[in-house]
Amino acid sequence: MTDLDPAAADRETLLRAAAAHTATAQDVEAFLRRLPEVPDASAITEYANLLTREQRQRADREAAADAFGLTIGSLESDQGT
């Protein structure tokens, strides 16, 4: 078996990072679907943990995209400021 070339390895890393981010976003959605009408302290803690995990996964995905060559400038608009 041969090793992947660097570009293929970067692409595989990006795909895995994107899949992990998607899975985490789905976990957030599942949590929100089962959330009671009045969240208690444990629900707030769980939500905070899910958001932290989602932010880490997103950062990992963005870093993998950068390594693969999908670097983009800021997505924020300067309109209205």
Backbone as CSV, one residue per row, in Angstrom:
resi,resn,N_x,N_y,N_z,CA_x,CA_y,CA_z,C_x,C_y,C_z
1,MET,0.847,-1.182,0.000,0.000,0.000,0.000,0.887,1.237,0.000
2,THR,0.511,2.196,-0.808,1.302,3.421,-0.890,0.671,4.497,-0.025
3,ASP,1.505,5.400,0.439,1.021,6.534,1.220,0.351,7.529,0.286
4,LEU,-0.606,8.246,0.819,-1.251,9.297,0.051,-0.272,10.431,-0.195
5,ASP,-0.397,11.088,-1.344,0.430,12.271,-1.555,-0.079,13.367,-0.621
6,PRO,0.749,14.379,-0.377,0.360,15.410,0.596,-0.988,16.061,0.299
7,ALA,-1.275,16.344,-0.961,-2.552,16.984,-1.294,-3.724,16.057,-0.983
8,ALA,-3.562,14.772,-1.287,-4.625,13.812,-0.988,-4.798,13.659,0.514
9,ALA,-3.715,13.677,1.249,-3.799,13.587,2.711,-4.493,14.819,3.275
10,ASP,-4.168,16.006,2.755,-4.829,17.233,3.202,-6.317,17.193,2.875
11,ARG,-6.649,16.652,1.721,-8.061,16.540,1.337,-8.793,15.588,2.280
12,GLU,-8.168,14.469,2.600,-8.777,13.502,3.521,-8.964,14.122,4.903
13,THR,-7.979,14.871,5.355,-8.094,15.572,6.643,-9.258,16.554,6.603
14,LEU,-9.389,17.285,5.516,-10.484,18.238,5.366,-11.832,17.527,5.383
15,LEU,-11.943,16.423,4.662,-13.200,15.675,4.634,-13.573,15.170,6.026
16,ARG,-12.593,14.664,6.751,-12.854,14.171,8.110,-13.259,15.313,9.038
17,ALA,-12.585,16.446,8.904,-12.915,17.600,9.740,-14.322,18.103,9.424
18,ALA,-14.693,18.115,8.157,-16.032,18.551,7.769,-17.087,17.582,8.299
19,ALA,-16.806,16.292,8.226,-17.746,15.297,8.740,-17.910,15.432,10.251
20,ALA,-16.813,15.682,10.953,-16.879,15.846,12.409,-17.686,17.089,12.762
21,HIS,-17.482,18.168,12.004,-18.242,19.398,12.264,-19.722,19.170,11.996
22,THR,-20.040,18.478,10.934,-21.438,18.174,10.614,-22.082,17.354,11.723
23,ALA,-21.363,16.344,12.205,-21.896,15.497,13.274,-22.159,16.316,14.538
24,THR,-21.265,17.215,14.845,-21.446,18.054,16.025,-22.637,18.981,15.845
25,ALA,-22.788,19.556,14.663,-23.940,20.420,14.399,-25.241,19.619,14.514
26,GLN,-25.220,18.370,14.096,-26.398,17.522,14.231,-26.695,17.228,15.703
27,ASP,-25.647,17.093,16.513,-25.838,16.904,17.957,-26.507,18.137,18.579
28,VAL,-26.096,19.327,18.128,-26.716,20.561,18.618,-28.192,20.576,18.230
29,GLU,-28.476,20.234,16.975,-29.872,20.210,16.529,-30.693,19.212,17.335
30,ALA,-30.159,18.019,17.553,-30.881,16.999,18.321,-31.159,17.496,19.745
31,PHE,-30.175,18.142,20.343,-30.364,18.708,21.678,-31.504,19.720,21.673
32,LEU,-31.486,20.624,20.694,-32.512,21.672,20.632,-33.900,21.083,20.407
33,ARG,-33.976,19.997,19.679,-35.283,19.359,19.432,-35.870,18.762,20.708
34,ARG,-35.023,18.279,21.593,-35.521,17.658,22.824,-35.521,18.619,24.019
35,LEU,-35.114,19.836,23.797,-35.034,20.838,24.856,-36.427,21.149,25.395
36,PRO,-36.584,21.132,26.723,-37.891,21.487,27.275,-38.185,22.971,27.058
37,GLU,-39.435,23.315,27.208,-39.849,24.699,26.980,-39.134,25.663,27.922
38,VAL,-38.864,25.220,29.130,-38.124,26.031,30.096,-36.852,25.276,30.460
39,PRO,-35.712,25.673,29.870,-34.468,24.959,30.136,-34.020,25.115,31.589
40,ASP,-33.509,24.024,32.150,-32.951,24.094,33.493,-31.436,24.274,33.396
41,ALA,-30.792,24.333,34.549,-29.344,24.580,34.584,-28.561,23.505,33.846
42,SER,-28.987,22.253,33.951,-28.251,21.187,33.262,-28.371,21.320,31.744
43,ALA,-29.517,21.782,31.266,-29.693,21.998,29.825,-28.801,23.129,29.338
44,ILE,-28.698,24.172,30.125,-27.842,25.300,29.747,-26.381,24.866,29.702
45,THR,-25.977,24.060,30.674,-24.609,23.544,30.696,-24.349,22.649,29.492
46,GLU,-25.296,21.766,29.196,-25.130,20.883,28.043,-25.029,21.679,26.748
47,TYR,-25.862,22.709,26.622,-25.823,23.554,25.425,-24.481,24.259,25.301
48,ALA,-23.980,24.779,26.401,-22.670,25.443,26.382,-21.579,24.471,25.957
49,ASN,-21.630,23.246,26.451,-20.644,22.234,26.067,-20.751,21.892,24.585
50,LEU,-21.973,21.753,24.093,-22.168,21.466,22.671,-21.646,22.603,21.800
51,LEU,-21.917,23.836,22.194,-21.445,24.981,21.409,-19.922,25.054,21.406
52,THR,-19.311,24.775,22.545,-17.845,24.764,22.614,-17.285,23.708,21.677
53,ARG,-17.877,22.520,21.713,-17.436,21.430,20.826,-17.617,21.814,19.359
54,GLU,-18.760,22.435,19.052,-19.028,22.840,17.668,-18.025,23.887,17.201
55,GLN,-17.681,24.820,18.070,-16.703,25.856,17.707,-15.325,25.242,17.461
56,ARG,-14.934,24.272,18.282,-13.645,23.598,18.067,-13.637,22.842,16.748
57,GLN,-14.739,22.137,16.471,-14.827,21.380,15.217,-14.797,22.323,14.014
58,ARG,-15.456,23.438,14.133,-15.438,24.412,13.035,-14.027,24.948,12.817
59,ALA,-13.336,25.270,13.900,-11.958,25.756,13.787,-11.068,24.698,13.152
60,ASP,-11.261,23.442,13.529,-10.483,22.350,12.923,-10.776,22.246,11.426
61,ARG,-12.060,22.374,11.075,-12.440,22.312,9.660,-11.828,23.461,8.878
62,GLU,-11.870,24.654,9.447,-11.291,25.810,8.767,-9.780,25.678,8.614
63,ALA,-9.113,25.150,9.624,-7.664,24.936,9.536,-7.345,23.902,8.456
64,ALA,-8.149,22.862,8.385,-7.935,21.839,7.354,-8.187,22.414,5.964
65,ALA,-9.188,23.272,5.848,-9.471,23.911,4.554,-8.310,24.815,4.156
66,ASP,-7.767,25.556,5.113,-6.601,26.400,4.833,-5.420,25.561,4.359
67,ALA,-5.169,24.443,5.035,-4.053,23.569,4.666,-4.250,22.989,3.270
68,PHE,-5.504,22.783,2.891,-5.805,22.239,1.573,-5.752,23.314,0.487
69,GLY,-5.725,24.578,0.888,-5.654,25.666,-0.085,-6.962,26.400,-0.281
70,LEU,-7.912,26.168,0.590,-9.205,26.849,0.496,-9.255,28.044,1.435
71,THR,-8.199,28.806,1.444,-8.127,29.992,2.290,-8.958,31.098,1.658
72,ILE,-9.803,31.706,2.466,-10.623,32.818,1.982,-10.469,33.989,2.933
73,GLY,-10.793,35.158,2.446,-10.756,36.349,3.298,-11.937,36.346,4.237
74,SER,-12.112,37.399,4.938,-13.202,37.523,5.892,-14.548,37.450,5.160
75,LEU,-15.494,36.790,5.805,-16.849,36.710,5.263,-17.721,37.839,5.783
76,GLU,-17.193,38.604,6.720,-17.954,39.694,7.294,-18.044,40.852,6.301
77,SER,-19.209,41.454,6.266,-19.448,42.571,5.358,-19.131,43.880,6.064
78,ASP,-18.552,44.803,5.334,-18.279,46.134,5.885,-19.447,47.067,5.595
79,GLN,-20.515,46.562,4.977,-21.656,47.402,4.636,-22.371,47.843,5.904
80,GLY,-22.794,49.062,5.913,-23.569,49.587,7.006,-22.742,50.037,8.190
81,THR,-21.434,49.997,8.075,-20.590,50.463,9.182,-19.805,51.673,8.786
